[in-house]
Each structure stands twice: as C-alpha cells, then as structure tokens.
Amino acid sequence: QVQLVESGGGLVQPGGSLRLSCAASRSIFSFNSMGWYRQAPGKERDLVATITSVGIRNYADSVKGRFTISRDNAKDTVYLQMNSLKPEDTAVYYCNAALARGSSSFNYWGQGTQVTVSS
C-alpha cells in the first residue's frame, strides 16, 4: 500500500504555468512507474505523463513540449511542470503509482488536484 498526496493545483490564466507535486508515503523507487493522469468533467481519465524507475518518460501527444515529469527519489516525490497551459488542460489531475509483480499489476491513486485554466 502507498498513500499519494497531490498538491499544486489551482486557477491559472491561459499561457501560465503550474507545478504539481505528488508525495508518496513510501519509496517511489519500488514502483515500476509513477505518473500523472487527468479527468475532465464527463470524460474518461487519460494519461498525461509517466516516468519509470530508471527515468524513461512518456507523454500524451497533447502535452508534449509543454509538460515535464520528473522525480526526486530522495524525497519520494514526483512532479509535473506544466507550461503554456490551455483551457483544454482543465481537469482533475491524479497521481499514479504502478507496480507489476509476475502476472499481477497494482495501481495506486491519489485524491486528485483541480487545475483550472481560464481567463
């Protein structure tokens, strides 16, 4: 088990920036990957970005070049730097920790943090 606590969301104008943080209650190095997902009203939860335990990053096409995921293993924290924000980035952002053991997979989620991009 792990508890994930997101922070850093809020209201920002189009073109602005925010940095989200996800603090884990145990070592994030033990997970195969950490990531950020988002869910807009009436839509499914979609992948935003992931980073593996060895630092390989993956991004949704819609955020490439604008968002950067990073991790600090010493602080057991994952970050999402979001630049050039657009109204369509408005959503609840969730932190994810993924663990694979043999044929089983486990996913842990934070409670989410609201990001609203509006003028």
Buried (B, 14 or more C-beta within 10 A) or exposed (E): EBEBBBBBBEEBEEEBEBEBBBBBEEEBEEBBBBBBBBBEEEEEBEBBBBBBBEEEBBBBEEBEEBBBBBBEEEEBBBBBBBBEBEEEBBBBBBBBBBBEEEEEEEEBBBEBBEBBBEE
